[in-house]
Amino acid sequence: MNATSSPSRRLACAGNCRLAATLTFACAMAAALAEGIEPPTRGQTVYVPIYSEIRHGNVTSSGRADNTLLSVLVSVRNTDPNHPIRVVAAPYYNTEGALIRNSVPTPRVIPPFGTFELFIELRENAGGSGANYAIKWEAATPVSPPTIEALHSKFQAGYSVAFISRGRAISEP
């Protein structure tokens, strides 16, 4: 555009530039949200899939596949650099949805950038392949939501299995 352009043409260009800037900002925000940046909150209930056993191989003449039990380390990581959070409950459910136990009978405070862990032993098979935790946490002030993951593993001579399942918020306080 040159200095002899009409005022209406300059206005249209300015409007298009503002629109382009707004769209660029919106796309950048959408990308940030897609990467997992969540707004601060005062608490959530987070669903965490737990595979305390996995089925594999072929179904035998008895109608069952091979099962392998796994140990599971559930990690609740406070991602807020300034404020603690409290885990107030961690009910553990089996494949049928029946409550096995509450693994946090009294609230546990997690300091900024601290981690709280729950462990399911390799020998425990009460949960099954569809077990889950519904971890409820809260904070006195809005904070960055924690990262909650479950590391499933079995290490032995000949083969090893390890994978992670991530928690997903299912409700706010």
C-alpha positions as a Markdown table, in Angstrom:
| # | Residue | x | y | z |
|---|---|---|---|---|
| 1 | Met | 0.0 | 0.0 | 0.0 |
| 2 | Asn | 1.4 | 3.4 | -0.9 |
| 3 | Ala | 0.8 | 6.9 | 0.5 |
| 4 | Thr | -1.7 | 7.7 | -2.2 |
| 5 | Ser | -4.1 | 4.9 | -1.1 |
| 6 | Ser | -7.6 | 6.0 | -0.1 |
| 7 | Pro | -8.6 | 6.3 | 3.6 |
| 8 | Ser | -11.2 | 3.6 | 3.2 |
| 9 | Arg | -8.6 | 1.2 | 1.8 |
| 10 | Arg | -6.3 | 2.0 | 4.7 |
| 11 | Leu | -9.1 | 1.4 | 7.2 |
| 12 | Ala | -9.9 | -2.0 | 5.6 |
| 13 | Cys | -6.3 | -3.0 | 5.8 |
| 14 | Ala | -6.1 | -2.0 | 9.5 |
| 15 | Gly | -9.3 | -4.0 | 10.2 |
| 16 | Asn | -7.8 | -7.0 | 8.4 |
| 17 | Cys | -4.6 | -6.7 | 10.3 |
| 18 | Arg | -6.5 | -6.6 | 13.6 |
| 19 | Leu | -8.6 | -9.6 | 12.5 |
| 20 | Ala | -5.4 | -11.5 | 11.5 |
| 21 | Ala | -3.8 | -10.6 | 14.9 |
| 22 | Thr | -6.9 | -11.8 | 16.8 |
| 23 | Leu | -7.0 | -15.1 | 14.8 |
| 24 | Thr | -3.3 | -15.6 | 15.4 |
| 25 | Phe | -3.8 | -15.1 | 19.1 |
| 26 | Ala | -6.8 | -17.4 | 19.2 |
| 27 | Cys | -4.8 | -20.1 | 17.4 |
| 28 | Ala | -1.9 | -19.8 | 19.8 |
| 29 | Met | -4.2 | -20.1 | 22.8 |
| 30 | Ala | -5.9 | -23.1 | 21.2 |
| 31 | Ala | -2.5 | -24.7 | 20.7 |
| 32 | Ala | -1.5 | -24.0 | 24.3 |
| 33 | Leu | -4.8 | -25.5 | 25.6 |
| 34 | Ala | -4.3 | -28.6 | 23.4 |
| 35 | Glu | -0.9 | -29.1 | 25.0 |
| 36 | Gly | -2.5 | -29.4 | 28.4 |
| 37 | Ile | -2.3 | -25.9 | 29.9 |
| 38 | Glu | -5.3 | -25.8 | 32.2 |
| 39 | Pro | -6.7 | -22.8 | 34.0 |
| 40 | Pro | -6.2 | -22.6 | 37.8 |
| 41 | Thr | -8.8 | -24.3 | 39.9 |
| 42 | Arg | -9.5 | -25.0 | 43.6 |
| 43 | Gly | -10.0 | -28.7 | 43.2 |
| 44 | Gln | -11.1 | -31.6 | 41.1 |
| 45 | Thr | -11.9 | -35.3 | 41.1 |
| 46 | Val | -9.5 | -37.0 | 38.7 |
| 47 | Tyr | -10.3 | -40.5 | 37.1 |
| 48 | Val | -7.1 | -42.6 | 36.8 |
| 49 | Pro | -7.3 | -45.9 | 34.9 |
| 50 | Ile | -5.4 | -48.7 | 36.6 |
| 51 | Tyr | -4.4 | -52.0 | 35.0 |
| 52 | Ser | -3.5 | -54.2 | 37.9 |
| 53 | Glu | -3.6 | -57.1 | 35.5 |
| 54 | Ile | -3.5 | -57.3 | 31.7 |
| 55 | Arg | -4.8 | -60.1 | 29.5 |
| 56 | His | -2.6 | -61.2 | 26.6 |
| 57 | Gly | -1.9 | -64.1 | 24.3 |
| 58 | Asn | -4.5 | -66.4 | 22.8 |
| 59 | Val | -7.7 | -67.5 | 24.4 |
| 60 | Thr | -7.2 | -71.1 | 25.5 |
| 61 | Ser | -9.7 | -74.0 | 25.3 |
| 62 | Ser | -10.9 | -73.0 | 28.8 |
| 63 | Gly | -12.0 | -69.7 | 27.3 |
| 64 | Arg | -9.4 | -67.5 | 29.0 |
| 65 | Ala | -6.4 | -65.6 | 27.9 |
| 66 | Asp | -3.1 | -65.4 | 29.8 |
| 67 | Asn | -3.1 | -62.8 | 32.7 |
| 68 | Thr | -0.1 | -60.9 | 33.9 |
| 69 | Leu | -0.3 | -59.0 | 37.2 |
| 70 | Leu | 1.3 | -55.6 | 37.3 |
| 71 | Ser | 2.5 | -53.3 | 40.1 |
| 72 | Val | 1.2 | -49.7 | 39.8 |
| 73 | Leu | 2.8 | -46.5 | 41.1 |
| 74 | Val | 0.2 | -43.7 | 41.1 |
| 75 | Ser | 1.9 | -40.3 | 41.3 |
| 76 | Val | 0.1 | -37.1 | 42.3 |
| 77 | Arg | 2.4 | -34.2 | 41.4 |
| 78 | Asn | 1.6 | -30.7 | 42.5 |
| 79 | Thr | 2.5 | -28.5 | 39.6 |
| 80 | Asp | 1.9 | -25.2 | 41.4 |
| 81 | Pro | 5.1 | -23.5 | 42.3 |
| 82 | Asn | 3.6 | -21.4 | 45.1 |
| 83 | His | 0.7 | -23.2 | 46.8 |
| 84 | Pro | 0.1 | -26.6 | 48.4 |
| 85 | Ile | -2.8 | -28.9 | 47.5 |
| 86 | Arg | -4.5 | -31.5 | 49.6 |
| 87 | Val | -5.5 | -35.0 | 48.4 |
| 88 | Val | -8.7 | -35.6 | 50.4 |
| 89 | Ala | -9.8 | -39.0 | 49.1 |
| 90 | Ala | -8.5 | -41.7 | 46.8 |
| 91 | Pro | -11.2 | -44.4 | 46.4 |
| 92 | Tyr | -9.9 | -47.5 | 44.5 |
| 93 | Tyr | -12.5 | -49.4 | 42.4 |
| 94 | Asn | -12.3 | -52.7 | 40.7 |
| 95 | Thr | -13.4 | -53.7 | 37.2 |
| 96 | Glu | -17.0 | -54.0 | 38.2 |
| 97 | Gly | -17.0 | -50.6 | 39.8 |
| 98 | Ala | -17.1 | -51.9 | 43.4 |
| 99 | Leu | -15.1 | -49.9 | 46.0 |
| 100 | Ile | -12.1 | -51.9 | 47.2 |
| 101 | Arg | -10.7 | -49.2 | 49.6 |
| 102 | Asn | -10.1 | -45.5 | 50.1 |
| 103 | Ser | -6.3 | -45.3 | 49.9 |
| 104 | Val | -6.2 | -41.9 | 51.6 |
| 105 | Pro | -8.2 | -42.2 | 54.8 |
| 106 | Thr | -7.0 | -38.8 | 56.1 |
| 107 | Pro | -6.1 | -35.8 | 53.9 |
| 108 | Arg | -2.5 | -35.5 | 52.7 |
| 109 | Val | -0.9 | -32.1 | 51.9 |
| 110 | Ile | 1.4 | -31.9 | 48.9 |
| 111 | Pro | 3.8 | -28.9 | 49.0 |
| 112 | Pro | 4.6 | -26.8 | 45.9 |
| 113 | Phe | 6.3 | -29.1 | 43.3 |
| 114 | Gly | 5.9 | -32.0 | 45.7 |
| 115 | Thr | 4.6 | -35.5 | 44.9 |
| 116 | Phe | 2.4 | -37.9 | 46.8 |
| 117 | Glu | 2.4 | -41.6 | 45.7 |
| 118 | Leu | 0.1 | -44.6 | 46.0 |
| 119 | Phe | 1.3 | -48.1 | 45.3 |
| 120 | Ile | -0.5 | -51.2 | 44.2 |
| 121 | Glu | 1.6 | -54.3 | 44.8 |
| 122 | Leu | 2.3 | -56.9 | 42.0 |
| 123 | Arg | 0.6 | -59.6 | 44.1 |
| 124 | Glu | -2.7 | -57.7 | 44.4 |
| 125 | Asn | -5.3 | -58.8 | 41.9 |
| 126 | Ala | -8.4 | -57.3 | 43.4 |
| 127 | Gly | -8.7 | -54.5 | 40.9 |
| 128 | Gly | -8.5 | -56.3 | 37.6 |
| 129 | Ser | -7.9 | -54.9 | 34.2 |
| 130 | Gly | -10.5 | -52.2 | 34.6 |
| 131 | Ala | -9.6 | -50.9 | 38.0 |
| 132 | Asn | -9.5 | -47.1 | 38.7 |
| 133 | Tyr | -8.8 | -44.4 | 41.2 |
| 134 | Ala | -11.1 | -41.4 | 41.6 |
| 135 | Ile | -8.6 | -39.0 | 43.3 |
| 136 | Lys | -10.2 | -35.9 | 44.9 |
| 137 | Trp | -7.9 | -33.0 | 45.6 |
| 138 | Glu | -8.5 | -29.4 | 46.8 |
| 139 | Ala | -6.6 | -26.1 | 47.4 |
| 140 | Ala | -7.3 | -23.0 | 49.4 |
| 141 | Thr | -6.7 | -20.8 | 46.4 |
| 142 | Pro | -6.9 | -21.5 | 42.7 |
| 143 | Val | -3.8 | -23.4 | 41.6 |
| 144 | Ser | -2.3 | -25.1 | 38.6 |
| 145 | Pro | -4.0 | -28.6 | 38.5 |
| 146 | Pro | -1.7 | -31.5 | 39.5 |
| 147 | Thr | -0.4 | -34.1 | 37.0 |
| 148 | Ile | -1.7 | -37.5 | 38.1 |
| 149 | Glu | -0.3 | -40.6 | 36.3 |
| 150 | Ala | -0.1 | -44.3 | 37.0 |
| 151 | Leu | 3.1 | -46.2 | 36.1 |
| 152 | His | 2.3 | -49.8 | 35.5 |
| 153 | Ser | 5.2 | -52.3 | 35.5 |
| 154 | Lys | 6.5 | -55.8 | 35.8 |
| 155 | Phe | 10.2 | -56.5 | 35.4 |
| 156 | Gln | 11.6 | -60.1 | 35.3 |
| 157 | Ala | 14.2 | -62.1 | 33.4 |
| 158 | Gly | 13.2 | -62.5 | 29.8 |
| 159 | Tyr | 10.6 | -59.7 | 29.4 |
| 160 | Ser | 9.5 | -56.5 | 31.0 |
| 161 | Val | 6.3 | -54.4 | 30.7 |
| 162 | Ala | 5.9 | -50.8 | 31.6 |
| 163 | Phe | 3.5 | -48.1 | 30.5 |
| 164 | Ile | 1.7 | -45.0 | 31.9 |
| 165 | Ser | -1.9 | -44.0 | 32.1 |
| 166 | Arg | -2.9 | -40.4 | 32.7 |
| 167 | Gly | -5.6 | -39.1 | 34.9 |
| 168 | Arg | -8.5 | -37.0 | 33.5 |
| 169 | Ala | -10.5 | -34.5 | 35.5 |
| 170 | Ile | -14.2 | -35.6 | 35.7 |
| 171 | Ser | -15.6 | -33.0 | 38.1 |
| 172 | Glu | -14.8 | -29.7 | 39.8 |
| 173 | Pro | -15.5 | -29.1 | 43.5 |
